[in-house]
Amino acid sequence: MPQLSPLFWIFSFSMIILLLVSMIIFYYLFGFCLHKNNKGVIINMGWCW
């Protein structure tokens, strides 16, 4: 197995961080809110404030 360069690890970690940030931005933009009530969990689609 060849030795991986540190640049590869930096690139892969930055890609993972970018993916997580974009998922969080997507979550806040489209606002999939989870509201708990007596019947269970309702997914409210809309703005979450």
C-alpha positions as CSV (number, residue, x, y, z in Angstrom):
1,M,0.0,0.0,0.0
2,P,1.6,3.3,-1.1
3,Q,2.2,6.1,1.4
4,L,-0.5,8.8,1.2
5,S,0.7,12.3,1.1
6,P,-0.5,14.8,3.8
7,L,-2.0,16.9,1.1
8,F,-4.4,14.1,0.3
9,W,-5.5,14.0,4.0
10,I,-6.0,17.8,4.1
11,F,-8.0,17.6,0.8
12,S,-10.2,14.8,2.1
13,F,-10.9,16.4,5.4
14,S,-11.7,19.7,3.8
15,M,-14.1,17.9,1.4
16,I,-15.9,16.3,4.4
17,I,-16.1,19.7,6.2
18,L,-17.5,21.3,3.0
19,L,-20.1,18.5,2.7
20,L,-21.2,19.0,6.3
21,V,-21.4,22.8,6.0
22,S,-23.5,22.5,2.8
23,M,-25.8,20.0,4.5
24,I,-26.3,22.5,7.4
25,I,-27.0,25.4,4.9
26,F,-29.4,23.2,3.0
27,Y,-31.2,22.3,6.3
28,Y,-31.6,25.9,7.3
29,L,-32.6,27.1,3.8
30,F,-35.3,24.5,3.3
31,G,-36.2,24.3,7.0
32,F,-37.0,20.7,7.8
33,C,-38.2,21.3,11.3
34,L,-38.9,18.5,13.7
35,H,-41.7,19.4,16.2
36,K,-42.5,17.0,19.0
37,N,-46.1,16.8,20.2
38,N,-48.3,14.3,21.9
39,K,-48.8,12.2,18.7
40,G,-45.1,12.0,17.8
41,V,-42.8,14.0,15.6
42,I,-44.1,16.2,12.9
43,I,-41.8,17.4,10.1
44,N,-42.7,21.0,9.3
45,M,-41.5,22.2,5.9
46,G,-40.9,25.9,5.8
47,W,-38.8,28.6,7.4
48,C,-37.3,27.7,10.8
49,W,-36.9,30.6,13.0
